Amino acid sequence: MRLSELLSKAPANAEAQVERFLNARLPWGKHKTIEVGKVAINFKCKTCDDVRTFMSGDKLSCLGVGDRVVSIDACLKCPVCKATVEAWFLVVSRDELDGQAPIVRLERYVDNRRGMASRVEVGAGTGTGDFDDLLERAQLAYEVQLGTGAMVYLRKIFEAITKQVADIAGIPTTGKKDGRKPFRNLLQEVDEQHHIIPTAFSGDGYKLFNELSEIVHGDSTEEIALQKYHPCRSLVIGIIQNVASDQEMKRAIDALGWSINQLNVPSSGAMAP
Ligand SMILES: [Zn+2]
């Protein structure tokens, strides 16, 4: 494959053998323009209000970083409204970067969307569901290895959706003396009536939530938070899907004008590795 195909898989940290793209070693600090095909990444374009494939030009700017590392800049453009997004890639090779067919990995990816576009693979599909923004923030925090930060966003979604379902179902969210009902109790009541915890997590749902809470509030390390990110994210996405597919909830949600029913989240709930 050509290097552009690998870069187009971002934000996935894919590894692949690619066609030669440097004919000589690129020393530290030296630039070279490379022609490796166009990078094409899907974003939800804010102006078009639809998913578009943002494309780079034919040439990309490549900067030498180390013997096996290069930094690549690209400016991606919406083919319809010409909105632009800047993208940066850090590419690492196993052996010689300027080899005939180097095996390279996309080590880091950062995009600067400036409110022009949002990620699509994170959870937003056709609509901008109430939780898309939080899911995206969780994912961005995870990508820059901020484990606790990612968990805080997931927990916000978990608590918000549980409270919203409770409101619709008429389950009181206050406990004795009008104080806030402990979340664990509220979740249990909501789940008993509306089965919001996905079957895959049944039994473990509360356990996972407790883990999640502990990671957010407790002594958990960043490393553990990062390890727990994918299962916790699957749990949260599963809950959103369950609520969205509950007919009674759906009618109430439609009446309220929320857009969660438009959420189009991948069924696996996990991003490509
Ligand atoms: Zn556009």
py3Dmol code that shows the C-alpha trace and the ligand (Angstrom):
import py3Dmol

protein = """\
ATOM      1  CA  MET A   1       0.000   0.000   0.000  1.00  0.00           C
ATOM      2  CA  ARG A   2       0.995   3.598  -0.328  1.00  0.00           C
ATOM      3  CA  LEU A   3       1.802   5.642   2.772  1.00  0.00           C
ATOM      4  CA  SER A   4      -1.329   7.776   2.232  1.00  0.00           C
ATOM      5  CA  GLU A   5      -3.517   4.712   2.779  1.00  0.00           C
ATOM      6  CA  LEU A   6      -1.932   4.095   6.162  1.00  0.00           C
ATOM      7  CA  LEU A   7      -2.302   7.763   7.143  1.00  0.00           C
ATOM      8  CA  SER A   8      -5.949   7.659   6.023  1.00  0.00           C
ATOM      9  CA  LYS A   9      -6.644   5.064   8.719  1.00  0.00           C
ATOM     10  CA  ALA A  10      -6.017   7.692  11.424  1.00  0.00           C
ATOM     11  CA  PRO A  11      -6.764   7.985  14.285  1.00  0.00           C
ATOM     12  CA  ALA A  12      -6.111   4.220  14.301  1.00  0.00           C
ATOM     13  CA  ASN A  13      -2.454   3.476  15.015  1.00  0.00           C
ATOM     14  CA  ALA A  14      -2.129   1.102  12.103  1.00  0.00           C
ATOM     15  CA  GLU A  15       1.071  -0.592  10.944  1.00  0.00           C
ATOM     16  CA  ALA A  16       1.715  -1.678   7.374  1.00  0.00           C
ATOM     17  CA  GLN A  17       4.347  -2.303   4.770  1.00  0.00           C
ATOM     18  CA  VAL A  18       4.292   0.642   2.389  1.00  0.00           C
ATOM     19  CA  GLU A  19       5.860   1.565  -0.921  1.00  0.00           C
ATOM     20  CA  ARG A  20       9.132   3.413  -0.697  1.00  0.00           C
ATOM     21  CA  PHE A  21       8.547   7.110  -0.004  1.00  0.00           C
ATOM     22  CA  LEU A  22      12.061   8.387   0.758  1.00  0.00           C
ATOM     23  CA  ASN A  23      14.940   7.695  -1.598  1.00  0.00           C
ATOM     24  CA  ALA A  24      17.546   8.736   0.958  1.00  0.00           C
ATOM     25  CA  ARG A  25      17.784   9.166   4.716  1.00  0.00           C
ATOM     26  CA  LEU A  26      16.059  12.349   5.875  1.00  0.00           C
ATOM     27  CA  PRO A  27      18.290  13.900   8.556  1.00  0.00           C
ATOM     28  CA  TRP A  28      16.975  15.600  11.661  1.00  0.00           C
ATOM     29  CA  GLY A  29      15.358  18.954  10.882  1.00  0.00           C
ATOM     30  CA  LYS A  30      15.389  18.492   7.106  1.00  0.00           C
ATOM     31  CA  HIS A  31      12.242  18.830   5.077  1.00  0.00           C
ATOM     32  CA  LYS A  32      11.214  16.936   2.007  1.00  0.00           C
ATOM     33  CA  THR A  33       8.071  17.026  -0.054  1.00  0.00           C
ATOM     34  CA  ILE A  34       6.765  13.516  -0.593  1.00  0.00           C
ATOM     35  CA  GLU A  35       4.245  12.194  -3.082  1.00  0.00           C
ATOM     36  CA  VAL A  36       2.529   9.207  -1.519  1.00  0.00           C
ATOM     37  CA  GLY A  37      -1.055   9.633  -2.716  1.00  0.00           C
ATOM     38  CA  LYS A  38      -3.800  11.688  -1.121  1.00  0.00           C
ATOM     39  CA  VAL A  39      -4.693  11.298   2.528  1.00  0.00           C
ATOM     40  CA  ALA A  40      -8.474  10.920   2.892  1.00  0.00           C
ATOM     41  CA  ILE A  41     -10.174  11.004   6.291  1.00  0.00           C
ATOM     42  CA  ASN A  42     -13.907  11.133   7.007  1.00  0.00           C
ATOM     43  CA  PHE A  43     -15.195  13.943   9.168  1.00  0.00           C
ATOM     44  CA  LYS A  44     -18.635  15.282   9.883  1.00  0.00           C
ATOM     45  CA  CYS A  45     -18.384  18.681   8.149  1.00  0.00           C
ATOM     46  CA  LYS A  46     -20.175  21.364  10.164  1.00  0.00           C
ATOM     47  CA  THR A  47     -20.900  23.561   7.145  1.00  0.00           C
ATOM     48  CA  CYS A  48     -22.216  20.705   4.989  1.00  0.00           C
ATOM     49  CA  ASP A  49     -23.916  19.102   8.009  1.00  0.00           C
ATOM     50  CA  ASP A  50     -22.923  15.735   6.602  1.00  0.00           C
ATOM     51  CA  VAL A  51     -20.070  13.235   6.581  1.00  0.00           C
ATOM     52  CA  ARG A  52     -17.458  14.163   3.976  1.00  0.00           C
ATOM     53  CA  THR A  53     -14.129  12.699   2.997  1.00  0.00           C
ATOM     54  CA  PHE A  54     -11.608  15.447   3.645  1.00  0.00           C
ATOM     55  CA  MET A  55      -8.678  15.145   1.243  1.00  0.00           C
ATOM     56  CA  SER A  56      -5.086  16.306   1.197  1.00  0.00           C
ATOM     57  CA  GLY A  57      -3.265  17.547  -1.874  1.00  0.00           C
ATOM     58  CA  ASP A  58      -0.880  15.332  -3.862  1.00  0.00           C
ATOM     59  CA  LYS A  59       2.165  16.489  -1.924  1.00  0.00           C
ATOM     60  CA  LEU A  60       2.782  16.206   1.810  1.00  0.00           C
ATOM     61  CA  SER A  61       5.429  17.885   3.910  1.00  0.00           C
ATOM     62  CA  CYS A  62       7.785  15.460   5.616  1.00  0.00           C
ATOM     63  CA  LEU A  63      10.244  16.444   8.366  1.00  0.00           C
ATOM     64  CA  GLY A  64      13.137  14.276   9.547  1.00  0.00           C
ATOM     65  CA  VAL A  65      12.947  13.607  13.297  1.00  0.00           C
ATOM     66  CA  GLY A  66      15.224  10.639  13.928  1.00  0.00           C
ATOM     67  CA  ASP A  67      16.718   7.663  12.136  1.00  0.00           C
ATOM     68  CA  ARG A  68      13.388   5.890  12.034  1.00  0.00           C
ATOM     69  CA  VAL A  69      10.944   8.700  12.688  1.00  0.00           C
ATOM     70  CA  VAL A  70       9.396  11.314  10.446  1.00  0.00           C
ATOM     71  CA  SER A  71       6.762  13.953  11.068  1.00  0.00           C
ATOM     72  CA  ILE A  72       4.216  14.565   8.314  1.00  0.00           C
ATOM     73  CA  ASP A  73       1.932  17.556   7.877  1.00  0.00           C
ATOM     74  CA  ALA A  74      -1.159  17.677   5.738  1.00  0.00           C
ATOM     75  CA  CYS A  75      -4.019  20.055   5.201  1.00  0.00           C
ATOM     76  CA  LEU A  76      -7.263  18.223   4.459  1.00  0.00           C
ATOM     77  CA  LYS A  77     -10.140  19.855   2.640  1.00  0.00           C
ATOM     78  CA  CYS A  78     -13.875  19.177   2.420  1.00  0.00           C
ATOM     79  CA  PRO A  79     -14.536  18.409  -1.269  1.00  0.00           C
ATOM     80  CA  VAL A  80     -17.829  20.302  -1.185  1.00  0.00           C
ATOM     81  CA  CYS A  81     -17.506  23.446   0.923  1.00  0.00           C
ATOM     82  CA  LYS A  82     -13.681  23.600   1.010  1.00  0.00           C
ATOM     83  CA  ALA A  83     -13.530  23.774   4.825  1.00  0.00           C
ATOM     84  CA  THR A  84     -10.054  22.757   5.985  1.00  0.00           C
ATOM     85  CA  VAL A  85      -8.640  20.643   8.800  1.00  0.00           C
ATOM     86  CA  GLU A  86      -4.918  20.419   9.589  1.00  0.00           C
ATOM     87  CA  ALA A  87      -3.551  16.995  10.378  1.00  0.00           C
ATOM     88  CA  TRP A  88      -0.224  15.886  11.810  1.00  0.00           C
ATOM     89  CA  PHE A  89       1.192  12.374  11.779  1.00  0.00           C
ATOM     90  CA  LEU A  90       4.221  10.851  13.476  1.00  0.00           C
ATOM     91  CA  VAL A  91       5.395   7.842  11.512  1.00  0.00           C
ATOM     92  CA  VAL A  92       7.883   5.298  12.861  1.00  0.00           C
ATOM     93  CA  SER A  93       9.543   2.536  10.864  1.00  0.00           C
ATOM     94  CA  ARG A  94      10.797  -0.832  12.047  1.00  0.00           C
ATOM     95  CA  ASP A  95      13.940  -0.739   9.942  1.00  0.00           C
ATOM     96  CA  GLU A  96      15.361   1.733   7.479  1.00  0.00           C
ATOM     97  CA  LEU A  97      12.865   4.482   6.720  1.00  0.00           C
ATOM     98  CA  ASP A  98      14.268   4.942   3.245  1.00  0.00           C
ATOM     99  CA  GLY A  99      14.143   1.233   2.496  1.00  0.00           C
ATOM    100  CA  GLN A 100      12.488  -0.321  -0.521  1.00  0.00           C
ATOM    101  CA  ALA A 101       9.270  -1.284   1.290  1.00  0.00           C
ATOM    102  CA  PRO A 102       9.483  -0.104   4.910  1.00  0.00           C
ATOM    103  CA  ILE A 103       7.126  -1.419   7.582  1.00  0.00           C
ATOM    104  CA  VAL A 104       5.813   1.713   9.236  1.00  0.00           C
ATOM    105  CA  ARG A 105       3.431   2.508  12.039  1.00  0.00           C
ATOM    106  CA  LEU A 106       1.326   5.598  12.649  1.00  0.00           C
ATOM    107  CA  GLU A 107       2.519   6.394  16.152  1.00  0.00           C
ATOM    108  CA  ARG A 108       0.674   9.653  16.823  1.00  0.00           C
ATOM    109  CA  TYR A 109      -2.073  11.563  15.080  1.00  0.00           C
ATOM    110  CA  VAL A 110      -3.411  15.006  15.907  1.00  0.00           C
ATOM    111  CA  ASP A 111      -6.009  16.980  14.009  1.00  0.00           C
ATOM    112  CA  ASN A 112      -6.952  20.610  14.345  1.00  0.00           C
ATOM    113  CA  ARG A 113     -10.612  20.884  13.443  1.00  0.00           C
ATOM    114  CA  ARG A 114     -11.276  24.383  14.781  1.00  0.00           C
ATOM    115  CA  GLY A 115     -15.015  23.787  15.018  1.00  0.00           C
ATOM    116  CA  MET A 116     -15.195  23.115  11.269  1.00  0.00           C
ATOM    117  CA  ALA A 117     -15.662  19.377  11.561  1.00  0.00           C
ATOM    118  CA  SER A 118     -16.041  16.597  14.088  1.00  0.00           C
ATOM    119  CA  ARG A 119     -14.759  13.056  14.207  1.00  0.00           C
ATOM    120  CA  VAL A 120     -17.128  10.471  12.803  1.00  0.00           C
ATOM    121  CA  GLU A 121     -15.713   7.192  14.027  1.00  0.00           C
ATOM    122  CA  VAL A 122     -16.087   8.193  17.647  1.00  0.00           C
ATOM    123  CA  GLY A 123     -19.840   7.836  17.871  1.00  0.00           C
ATOM    124  CA  ALA A 124     -21.447  10.595  15.874  1.00  0.00           C
ATOM    125  CA  GLY A 125     -23.247   9.333  12.838  1.00  0.00           C
ATOM    126  CA  THR A 126     -26.081  11.178  11.215  1.00  0.00           C
ATOM    127  CA  GLY A 127     -26.879  13.410  14.134  1.00  0.00           C
ATOM    128  CA  THR A 128     -25.120  15.329  16.805  1.00  0.00           C
ATOM    129  CA  GLY A 129     -26.497  13.320  19.690  1.00  0.00           C
ATOM    130  CA  ASP A 130     -26.301  14.827  23.128  1.00  0.00           C
ATOM    131  CA  PHE A 131     -23.480  12.493  24.023  1.00  0.00           C
ATOM    132  CA  ASP A 132     -21.384  12.663  20.866  1.00  0.00           C
ATOM    133  CA  ASP A 133     -19.407  15.581  22.153  1.00  0.00           C
ATOM    134  CA  LEU A 134     -18.611  13.860  25.456  1.00  0.00           C
ATOM    135  CA  LEU A 135     -17.701  10.596  23.695  1.00  0.00           C
ATOM    136  CA  GLU A 136     -15.372  12.504  21.420  1.00  0.00           C
ATOM    137  CA  ARG A 137     -13.769  14.289  24.351  1.00  0.00           C
ATOM    138  CA  ALA A 138     -13.256  10.955  26.110  1.00  0.00           C
ATOM    139  CA  GLN A 139     -11.604   9.548  23.000  1.00  0.00           C
ATOM    140  CA  LEU A 140      -9.364  12.594  22.519  1.00  0.00           C
ATOM    141  CA  ALA A 141      -8.260  12.401  26.139  1.00  0.00           C
ATOM    142  CA  TYR A 142      -7.494   8.697  25.654  1.00  0.00           C
ATOM    143  CA  GLU A 143      -5.497   9.394  22.489  1.00  0.00           C
ATOM    144  CA  VAL A 144      -3.212  11.766  24.369  1.00  0.00           C
ATOM    145  CA  GLN A 145      -2.954   9.185  27.173  1.00  0.00           C
ATOM    146  CA  LEU A 146      -4.971  11.159  29.740  1.00  0.00           C
ATOM    147  CA  GLY A 147      -6.612   8.148  31.361  1.00  0.00           C
ATOM    148  CA  THR A 148      -8.392   9.895  34.222  1.00  0.00           C
ATOM    149  CA  GLY A 149      -9.639  12.629  31.900  1.00  0.00           C
ATOM    150  CA  ALA A 150     -11.109  10.064  29.523  1.00  0.00           C
ATOM    151  CA  MET A 151     -12.849   8.356  32.422  1.00  0.00           C
ATOM    152  CA  VAL A 152     -14.376  11.594  33.694  1.00  0.00           C
ATOM    153  CA  TYR A 153     -16.139  12.116  30.352  1.00  0.00           C
ATOM    154  CA  LEU A 154     -17.415   8.533  30.276  1.00  0.00           C
ATOM    155  CA  ARG A 155     -18.715   8.872  33.800  1.00  0.00           C
ATOM    156  CA  LYS A 156     -20.490  12.126  32.893  1.00  0.00           C
ATOM    157  CA  ILE A 157     -22.331  10.336  30.093  1.00  0.00           C
ATOM    158  CA  PHE A 158     -23.193   7.387  32.320  1.00  0.00           C
ATOM    159  CA  GLU A 159     -24.636   9.623  35.028  1.00  0.00           C
ATOM    160  CA  ALA A 160     -26.415  11.986  32.627  1.00  0.00           C
ATOM    161  CA  ILE A 161     -28.163   9.252  30.663  1.00  0.00           C
ATOM    162  CA  THR A 162     -29.197   7.406  33.807  1.00  0.00           C
ATOM    163  CA  LYS A 163     -30.660  10.602  35.253  1.00  0.00           C
ATOM    164  CA  GLN A 164     -32.469  11.426  32.001  1.00  0.00           C
ATOM    165  CA  VAL A 165     -34.044   7.968  31.848  1.00  0.00           C
ATOM    166  CA  ALA A 166     -35.054   8.324  35.509  1.00  0.00           C
ATOM    167  CA  ASP A 167     -36.701  11.673  34.727  1.00  0.00           C
ATOM    168  CA  ILE A 168     -38.669  10.211  31.822  1.00  0.00           C
ATOM    169  CA  ALA A 169     -39.656   7.109  33.789  1.00  0.00           C
ATOM    170  CA  GLY A 170     -40.694   9.198  36.769  1.00  0.00           C
ATOM    171  CA  ILE A 171     -38.135   7.635  39.088  1.00  0.00           C
ATOM    172  CA  PRO A 172     -37.235  10.136  41.827  1.00  0.00           C
ATOM    173  CA  THR A 173     -33.606  11.223  41.700  1.00  0.00           C
ATOM    174  CA  THR A 174     -33.687  12.560  45.241  1.00  0.00           C
ATOM    175  CA  GLY A 175     -33.469  10.356  48.282  1.00  0.00           C
ATOM    176  CA  LYS A 176     -34.164  10.931  51.967  1.00  0.00           C
ATOM    177  CA  LYS A 177     -34.446  14.564  53.094  1.00  0.00           C
ATOM    178  CA  ASP A 178     -34.448  15.663  49.442  1.00  0.00           C
ATOM    179  CA  GLY A 179     -30.764  14.927  49.170  1.00  0.00           C
ATOM    180  CA  ARG A 180     -29.378  13.474  45.981  1.00  0.00           C
ATOM    181  CA  LYS A 181     -29.975   9.755  45.716  1.00  0.00           C
ATOM    182  CA  PRO A 182     -26.716   7.792  45.594  1.00  0.00           C
ATOM    183  CA  PHE A 183     -25.981   7.090  41.952  1.00  0.00           C
ATOM    184  CA  ARG A 184     -25.663   3.373  42.543  1.00  0.00           C
ATOM    185  CA  ASN A 185     -29.222   3.167  43.878  1.00  0.00           C
ATOM    186  CA  LEU A 186     -30.615   5.292  41.077  1.00  0.00           C
ATOM    187  CA  LEU A 187     -28.878   3.164  38.460  1.00  0.00           C
ATOM    188  CA  GLN A 188     -30.278   0.006  39.992  1.00  0.00           C
ATOM    189  CA  GLU A 189     -33.856   1.336  39.938  1.00  0.00           C
ATOM    190  CA  VAL A 190     -33.515   2.613  36.387  1.00  0.00           C
ATOM    191  CA  ASP A 191     -31.990  -0.664  35.233  1.00  0.00           C
ATOM    192  CA  GLU A 192     -34.734  -2.716  36.888  1.00  0.00           C
ATOM    193  CA  GLN A 193     -37.402  -0.811  34.957  1.00  0.00           C
ATOM    194  CA  HIS A 194     -35.663  -0.181  31.654  1.00  0.00           C
ATOM    195  CA  HIS A 195     -32.704  -2.575  31.418  1.00  0.00           C
ATOM    196  CA  ILE A 196     -30.244   0.045  30.315  1.00  0.00           C
ATOM    197  CA  ILE A 197     -27.152  -2.008  31.138  1.00  0.00           C
ATOM    198  CA  PRO A 198     -26.215  -4.091  28.075  1.00  0.00           C
ATOM    199  CA  THR A 199     -26.658  -7.856  28.402  1.00  0.00           C
ATOM    200  CA  ALA A 200     -22.972  -8.350  27.729  1.00  0.00           C
ATOM    201  CA  PHE A 201     -22.321  -6.498  30.975  1.00  0.00           C
ATOM    202  CA  SER A 202     -25.241  -7.823  32.993  1.00  0.00           C
ATOM    203  CA  GLY A 203     -24.038  -8.716  36.408  1.00  0.00           C
ATOM    204  CA  ASP A 204     -20.825  -6.908  35.713  1.00  0.00           C
ATOM    205  CA  GLY A 205     -22.413  -3.570  34.905  1.00  0.00           C
ATOM    206  CA  TYR A 206     -22.387  -2.302  38.458  1.00  0.00           C
ATOM    207  CA  LYS A 207     -18.980  -3.780  39.022  1.00  0.00           C
ATOM    208  CA  LEU A 208     -17.629  -1.971  35.997  1.00  0.00           C
ATOM    209  CA  PHE A 209     -19.322   1.227  37.030  1.00  0.00           C
ATOM    210  CA  ASN A 210     -17.791   0.939  40.451  1.00  0.00           C
ATOM    211  CA  GLU A 211     -14.429   0.427  38.854  1.00  0.00           C
ATOM    212  CA  LEU A 212     -15.089   3.456  36.688  1.00  0.00           C
ATOM    213  CA  SER A 213     -16.039   5.564  39.706  1.00  0.00           C
ATOM    214  CA  GLU A 214     -13.009   4.384  41.586  1.00  0.00           C
ATOM    215  CA  ILE A 215     -10.775   5.266  38.697  1.00  0.00           C
ATOM    216  CA  VAL A 216     -12.279   8.756  38.577  1.00  0.00           C
ATOM    217  CA  HIS A 217     -12.356   9.454  42.308  1.00  0.00           C
ATOM    218  CA  GLY A 218      -9.895   7.067  43.813  1.00  0.00           C
ATOM    219  CA  ASP A 219      -6.287   6.147  43.864  1.00  0.00           C
ATOM    220  CA  SER A 220      -6.210   4.460  40.511  1.00  0.00           C
ATOM    221  CA  THR A 221      -3.189   5.083  38.347  1.00  0.00           C
ATOM    222  CA  GLU A 222      -3.261   6.581  34.876  1.00  0.00           C
ATOM    223  CA  GLU A 223      -2.140   3.223  33.564  1.00  0.00           C
ATOM    224  CA  ILE A 224      -5.181   1.427  34.978  1.00  0.00           C
ATOM    225  CA  ALA A 225      -7.507   4.139  33.675  1.00  0.00           C
ATOM    226  CA  LEU A 226      -6.040   3.680  30.201  1.00  0.00           C
ATOM    227  CA  GLN A 227      -6.365  -0.107  30.451  1.00  0.00           C
ATOM    228  CA  LYS A 228     -10.011   0.183  31.503  1.00  0.00           C
ATOM    229  CA  TYR A 229     -10.904   2.763  28.882  1.00  0.00           C
ATOM    230  CA  HIS A 230     -12.141   0.421  26.141  1.00  0.00           C
ATOM    231  CA  PRO A 231     -14.376  -1.807  28.305  1.00  0.00           C
ATOM    232  CA  CYS A 232     -15.826   1.229  30.075  1.00  0.00           C
ATOM    233  CA  ARG A 233     -16.439   2.958  26.753  1.00  0.00           C
ATOM    234  CA  SER A 234     -18.195  -0.153  25.392  1.00  0.00           C
ATOM    235  CA  LEU A 235     -20.399  -0.189  28.473  1.00  0.00           C
ATOM    236  CA  VAL A 236     -21.343   3.459  28.064  1.00  0.00           C
ATOM    237  CA  ILE A 237     -22.041   3.101  24.329  1.00  0.00           C
ATOM    238  CA  GLY A 238     -24.115  -0.017  25.026  1.00  0.00           C
ATOM    239  CA  ILE A 239     -26.230   1.957  27.482  1.00  0.00           C
ATOM    240  CA  ILE A 240     -26.772   4.742  24.939  1.00  0.00           C
ATOM    241  CA  GLN A 241     -27.818   2.122  22.359  1.00  0.00           C
ATOM    242  CA  ASN A 242     -30.179   0.409  24.784  1.00  0.00           C
ATOM    243  CA  VAL A 243     -31.873   3.656  25.701  1.00  0.00           C
ATOM    244  CA  ALA A 244     -32.093   4.655  22.030  1.00  0.00           C
ATOM    245  CA  SER A 245     -33.761   1.357  21.103  1.00  0.00           C
ATOM    246  CA  ASP A 246     -36.242   1.303  23.998  1.00  0.00           C
ATOM    247  CA  GLN A 247     -39.558   2.183  22.313  1.00  0.00           C
ATOM    248  CA  GLU A 248     -41.110   3.898  25.316  1.00  0.00           C
ATOM    249  CA  MET A 249     -37.919   5.852  25.862  1.00  0.00           C
ATOM    250  CA  LYS A 250     -37.733   6.623  22.180  1.00  0.00           C
ATOM    251  CA  ARG A 251     -41.187   8.208  22.142  1.00  0.00           C
ATOM    252  CA  ALA A 252     -40.425  10.246  25.226  1.00  0.00           C
ATOM    253  CA  ILE A 253     -37.057  11.287  23.813  1.00  0.00           C
ATOM    254  CA  ASP A 254     -38.652  12.304  20.506  1.00  0.00           C
ATOM    255  CA  ALA A 255     -41.193  14.353  22.430  1.00  0.00           C
ATOM    256  CA  LEU A 256     -38.375  16.061  24.285  1.00  0.00           C
ATOM    257  CA  GLY A 257     -36.548  16.769  21.042  1.00  0.00           C
ATOM    258  CA  TRP A 258     -33.316  15.071  22.046  1.00  0.00           C
ATOM    259  CA  SER A 259     -31.186  13.687  19.308  1.00  0.00           C
ATOM    260  CA  ILE A 260     -29.853  10.579  21.039  1.00  0.00           C
ATOM    261  CA  ASN A 261     -32.070   8.360  18.896  1.00  0.00           C
ATOM    262  CA  GLN A 262     -29.960   9.431  15.937  1.00  0.00           C
ATOM    263  CA  LEU A 263     -26.805   8.129  17.523  1.00  0.00           C
ATOM    264  CA  ASN A 264     -25.149   5.726  15.177  1.00  0.00           C
ATOM    265  CA  VAL A 265     -22.507   4.026  17.213  1.00  0.00           C
ATOM    266  CA  PRO A 266     -20.540   1.032  16.008  1.00  0.00           C
ATOM    267  CA  SER A 267     -22.026  -2.150  17.454  1.00  0.00           C
ATOM    268  CA  SER A 268     -18.675  -3.382  18.672  1.00  0.00           C
ATOM    269  CA  GLY A 269     -18.417  -0.205  20.664  1.00  0.00           C
ATOM    270  CA  ALA A 270     -14.689  -0.171  20.227  1.00  0.00           C
ATOM    271  CA  MET A 271     -12.495   1.672  17.834  1.00  0.00           C
ATOM    272  CA  ALA A 272     -10.080  -0.032  15.541  1.00  0.00           C
ATOM    273  CA  PRO A 273      -6.852  -0.703  17.436  1.00  0.00           C
TER     274      PRO A 273
END
"""
ligand_1 = """\
1
ZN
Zn -18.110 20.727 3.840
"""
view = py3Dmol.view(width=600, height=400)
view.addModel(protein, "pdb")
view.setStyle({"model": 0}, {"cartoon": {"style": "trace"}})
view.addModel(ligand_1, "xyz")
view.setStyle({"model": 1}, {"stick": {}})
view.zoomTo()
view.show()
